Amino acid sequence: MDAVLRVTEVFKSIRETKFSGIRSPGEFFDYHRISRPADVNQAISRISYNTRYFSGNYGLIIAVLAVYAVITNYLLLISLAFLVFGFAAINKFAPEATQFGEHTITQKHLYTGLFVIGIPLLWISSPIGTFFWLVGASGVLILGHACILEPGVESEYATIQENV
């Protein structure tokens, strides 16, 4: 029960810190502010401002893409579930050594068996490829959005506030 409270507190703190800066969909998808940057300097300036301004929205995009990547890669989902639930089951149901005939099975033996099966299963499910897909897909979406969206009027005042 204590672990459940800690998990809910962690999610609450993430929501308060990371997702408190989520801008409204109307502002994030404002098609009136879409334009091609004139040069590379303007593109870099837009990316710099928009990644700070829409950081909550971009974090949400990365989270949604990560969930999508794990759900569509069934073998990765199964191997992660196997490792997580196996670890939890060993901690809950086998805290002490168990005697089977002449053999004594300890937590160390159970963890070894879990990792001997789980790590190759995880390796076959290509988590590295999934990670690079996530980096590429989120990079293209975020940099593309940040580059083509003109900063709002409030960006003009951001430099004045920093200098004061």
C-alpha positions as CSV (number, residue, x, y, z in Angstrom):
1,M,0.0,0.0,0.0
2,D,2.9,2.3,0.8
3,A,4.4,1.7,-2.7
4,V,1.1,2.7,-4.3
5,L,1.2,6.0,-2.4
6,R,4.7,6.6,-3.5
7,V,3.9,5.9,-7.1
8,T,0.9,8.3,-7.0
9,E,3.0,11.0,-5.4
10,V,5.7,10.6,-8.1
11,F,3.0,10.9,-10.9
12,K,1.5,13.9,-9.1
13,S,4.9,15.7,-8.9
14,I,5.6,14.9,-12.6
15,R,2.3,16.4,-13.5
16,E,2.9,19.5,-11.4
17,T,6.5,20.1,-12.7
18,K,6.7,18.7,-16.3
19,F,3.1,19.0,-17.5
20,S,2.2,22.3,-15.8
21,G,3.5,24.2,-18.8
22,I,1.2,22.5,-21.3
23,R,-0.2,25.1,-23.7
24,S,-3.7,24.9,-25.1
25,P,-4.3,23.0,-28.3
26,G,-5.5,26.2,-29.9
27,E,-2.2,27.8,-29.2
28,F,-0.1,24.8,-30.1
29,F,-1.9,24.2,-33.4
30,D,-2.3,27.9,-34.4
31,Y,-2.2,27.6,-38.2
32,H,-2.2,31.4,-38.6
33,R,1.3,31.5,-37.2
34,I,2.8,28.9,-39.5
35,S,5.3,30.2,-42.0
36,R,8.6,29.2,-43.5
37,P,11.6,30.7,-41.8
38,A,13.6,33.2,-43.9
39,D,17.0,31.7,-43.1
40,V,18.8,29.3,-40.8
41,N,19.3,32.0,-38.1
42,Q,15.5,32.6,-37.9
43,A,14.9,28.8,-37.8
44,I,17.3,28.4,-35.0
45,S,15.8,31.3,-33.1
46,R,12.3,29.8,-33.5
47,I,13.4,26.4,-32.4
48,S,15.2,27.9,-29.4
49,Y,12.1,29.9,-28.3
50,N,9.4,27.3,-29.2
51,T,11.2,24.4,-27.5
52,R,11.2,26.3,-24.2
53,Y,7.7,27.7,-24.6
54,F,6.0,24.4,-25.7
55,S,8.2,22.1,-23.6
56,G,5.2,20.6,-21.8
57,N,3.5,19.8,-25.1
58,Y,6.7,18.4,-26.6
59,G,7.1,16.2,-23.5
60,L,3.6,14.9,-24.0
61,I,4.3,14.1,-27.6
62,I,7.4,12.1,-26.6
63,A,5.3,10.2,-23.9
64,V,2.6,9.4,-26.4
65,L,5.1,8.2,-29.0
66,A,6.9,6.1,-26.4
67,V,3.6,4.4,-25.4
68,Y,2.8,3.8,-29.0
69,A,6.2,2.3,-29.7
70,V,5.9,-0.1,-26.8
71,I,2.3,-1.1,-27.6
72,T,3.0,-1.8,-31.2
73,N,6.1,-3.8,-30.5
74,Y,4.4,-6.8,-28.9
75,L,7.6,-8.7,-28.1
76,L,9.1,-5.7,-26.3
77,L,5.8,-5.3,-24.4
78,I,5.9,-9.0,-23.4
79,S,9.6,-9.0,-22.4
80,L,9.2,-5.9,-20.3
81,A,6.1,-7.3,-18.6
82,F,7.9,-10.6,-18.0
83,L,10.9,-8.8,-16.4
84,V,8.8,-6.4,-14.3
85,F,6.2,-8.9,-13.1
86,G,8.9,-11.6,-12.5
87,F,10.9,-9.2,-10.4
88,A,7.8,-8.2,-8.4
89,A,6.7,-11.8,-8.0
90,I,10.1,-12.9,-6.7
91,N,10.2,-10.1,-4.2
92,K,6.6,-10.8,-3.0
93,F,6.4,-14.6,-3.0
94,A,9.9,-15.8,-2.5
95,P,11.6,-13.6,0.1
96,E,13.3,-16.5,1.7
97,A,15.0,-19.7,0.4
98,T,12.8,-22.7,-0.5
99,Q,13.7,-26.3,-0.1
100,F,12.8,-28.7,-3.0
101,G,14.1,-32.2,-2.1
102,E,17.9,-31.9,-1.8
103,H,18.0,-28.5,-3.6
104,T,17.7,-25.1,-1.9
105,I,16.3,-22.3,-4.2
106,T,17.2,-18.8,-3.1
107,Q,16.2,-15.4,-4.5
108,K,19.6,-15.3,-6.2
109,H,18.7,-18.4,-8.1
110,L,15.3,-17.1,-9.1
111,Y,16.8,-13.7,-10.3
112,T,19.4,-15.6,-12.3
113,G,16.7,-17.6,-14.0
114,L,14.6,-14.5,-14.6
115,F,17.5,-12.7,-16.2
116,V,18.7,-15.8,-18.2
117,I,15.3,-15.9,-19.9
118,G,14.4,-12.2,-19.8
119,I,17.5,-10.5,-21.1
120,P,17.7,-12.5,-24.3
121,L,14.0,-12.1,-24.8
122,L,14.5,-8.3,-24.3
123,W,17.4,-8.3,-26.7
124,I,15.4,-10.1,-29.4
125,S,12.6,-7.5,-29.1
126,S,15.0,-4.7,-30.3
127,P,14.7,-2.0,-27.7
128,I,17.6,-0.1,-29.2
129,G,15.8,0.1,-32.5
130,T,12.6,1.2,-30.8
131,F,14.6,3.9,-28.9
132,F,16.2,5.3,-32.0
133,W,12.8,5.3,-33.7
134,L,11.4,7.3,-30.8
135,V,14.3,9.7,-30.9
136,G,13.9,10.2,-34.7
137,A,10.1,10.5,-34.7
138,S,10.0,12.9,-31.8
139,G,12.9,14.9,-33.2
140,V,11.3,15.3,-36.6
141,L,7.9,16.3,-35.1
142,I,9.3,18.6,-32.5
143,L,11.9,20.3,-34.6
144,G,9.5,20.6,-37.5
145,H,6.8,22.2,-35.4
146,A,9.2,24.5,-33.6
147,C,10.8,25.6,-36.9
148,I,7.6,26.5,-38.8
149,L,5.6,28.1,-36.0
150,E,6.3,31.8,-35.5
151,P,6.8,32.9,-31.9
152,G,3.9,34.8,-30.5
153,V,3.9,38.5,-29.4
154,E,5.0,37.5,-25.9
155,S,8.4,36.4,-27.3
156,E,9.3,40.0,-27.9
157,Y,8.9,40.7,-24.2
158,A,10.9,37.7,-23.1
159,T,14.2,39.4,-24.0
160,I,13.2,42.5,-22.2
161,Q,12.3,40.5,-19.0
162,E,15.7,38.7,-19.2
163,N,17.7,41.9,-19.4
164,V,15.9,43.5,-16.4
